[in-house]
């Protein structure tokens, strides 16, 4: 069983051999690393750049599940390189659609009104304005959304009609009050002796009606909070990363070559 002292001596011996190896082969290691970095630089200029941009949308009709469903469909078309179908759905040319690399739709926050973050990765940033319009239209022109909107529209209309009935009833109560007759609130079932109670209920119902009307008006709209921005620097490839990767790969390649050369020389000597 080796003692801690022996293990320390072995480690020192290994470290010494490693240092001597780098000292003896410093030139070839440096040349290999520089060649690797040069290759990384060349690859950086050869690989078509991929840019990333984001836009933020909000609408009562948008949900996280619906956004995930749409992005899944679009990304599958991208993976299949189905540029024709992508161009049809997003109102782009087939060449422009072929430059798309990824479309991700995620929800922001937990508010009742759904806010979605749309992230795209693409080759050509010149198509961002048309892509923005195409994505918004694609989200709106969908059977699932049309059905959802129709159901919510009917619900809001029923609520507005109910409020209108309540307002008409209160108008009748005001007329009875003007005639000096006892009045009752249909909504609360209470005897109203104070006219201010009637006016208070009318104001509350008008506020409700305004809220429902506003929701109904906004129901069919997808509001653009922030559109796609056109950036000059790509997300991939990164020059620093490509140079570092090339440098390390060149160094590793030279070390492997040196190791194989050493093993072959030992084998021939044997």
Secondary structure, DSSP 8 states (H G I E B T S, - for coil): ---HHHHHHHHHHHHHHHHHHHHHTHHHHHHHHHHHHHHHHHHHHHS--BEEEEEEEEETT--HHHHHHHHHHHHHHHHTT-HHHHHHHHT--HHHHHTEEEEEEEEES--SSEEEEEEEEES-GGGHHHHHHHHHHHHHS-HHHHHHHHHHHHHHHHHHHHHHHHHHHHHHHHHHHHTT--EE-TTT--EE--HHHHHHHHHHHHHHHHHHHHHHHHHT--EEEE-----SS-SBS-HHHHHHHHHHHHHHHHHHHHHHHHHHHHHHH-
